[in-house]
Structure formats: structure tokens, C-alpha cells
Amino acid sequence: MVDLTYTHAVFVVGLIVGITLNVLMLRTLFFPPFRVWPTPGPGTWQSVTFWTLFRAGMVLTFVIAILDWNSAGLVDLSRLIVGLPLFLVGFGITVFGYFNLGLGNTYCATDGLVSHGLYRFSRNPQYGSSIMGLAGTVVMADSWLTVPLALSAACVYVLMALTEEKWLENRYGATYEEYKERTARFFDIQGFVHYVMDKTQPSRRTS
């Protein structure tokens, strides 16, 4: 049986990590020129600070989901029918998005504005899909302790999207402004449905 004292200690560390990163992101958003994201580049204190806190927060969220599994006792294992697809699809899209965006751009390089693939329907497909994956984690874990850690991580993703916008405007100018006007911040459901319908509709042949 898992020692609850140990579980709670891990939870507290995860919560401190999440709150710290959210505070830094809020300061970045509302009190420039201070900025931890997007980072100036690998090896800078901003990069080390952001990625250390971000990765630690995500890992500790998953660790707590495992340690505190099914502690709430609200739903039986049928919750996996909902939670597992959200988890797999959400984080699956996130991984695919890395290939779409490119490793350089993922780590705040300026390798060119990406507006194709997933980025045709969302300016931040990885962030939106990761939030979906976190929701799936919460549903599967059925754990009260997992909720605040997952919520904290989701808030970081939202703040990442918001803090990036001015940075992208400065680097890509009118090109980004045009892209921003035609593409939803998180997901263009209507545009995606129309795209799928156009792709699946049989081509009409003229007689």
C-alpha cells in the first residue's frame, strides 16, 4: 500500500512547482520586458528555469495520478472509456505537432512561421491537445490530488499561448498578423469539419 505521507509530499512539491511557473508566466504576460517564455535561447537562465519547472510539473502530475490512483472512488473503471481516448489522442497530437512545428521552433528558434498541417486549424494545436490529454489523465486517475496539478499545467499551456503572441508578432510581422486573423487560437472546429467534408466528398464528374 502506498504511504500517503509520501504521496502528499510529492503533491506539495508538484503544487509548488506549478504555482511558481504560473507566477513567472503571469509576470511575463503582464510585466514585460521580464520574460521566461518564449525563452531567449538554450542555456539561458530563462530556458533552464522554464524547462526545469515545466517538465517537473508534468512528470509530477503523472506521478501523482499513479500514486493516488482511484483514491476518490467516484467512478469505476468504465471511466477509462472516456479518459484513455482523451489521453492518447491529446498527447498523440502533441507528439505529432513536434514534427509539424520542428524541433527548432519548439525551442523558440525562428525557423519560419508554420501555418500548415495541424497549424492550419489552430495557432496552438500542441497546447490545446495537451490540455485534452491532461483532462484524460484526471478522468482516468479518479484522484482529487491530480486535479490541481493538472489544472496548474493546463494554465501554463494557456499562458504560453498568450505570451507567445507578441513575440511572434515581433518576429514575423504582417505574416503572423494575417495568420492570426484567419486561424483560431486553439481550435477551429468549423474549419476542420469543412476540411474533412471536402476531403471525404466524392468528386463530381461532369458528363
Buried (B, 14 or more C-beta within 10 A) or exposed (E): EEEEEEBBEBBEBBBBBBBBBBEBBBEBBEEEEEBBBBBEEEEEEBBEBBBEBBEBBBEBBBBBBEBBBBBBEEBEEEBBEBBBBBBEBBBBBBEBBEEBBEEEBBBBEEEEBBBEEBBBBBBBBBBBBBBBBBBBBBBBBBBEBBBBBBBBBBBBBBBBBBBBBEBBBEEBEEBBEEBBEEBBBBBBEEBBEEEEEEEEEEEEEEE
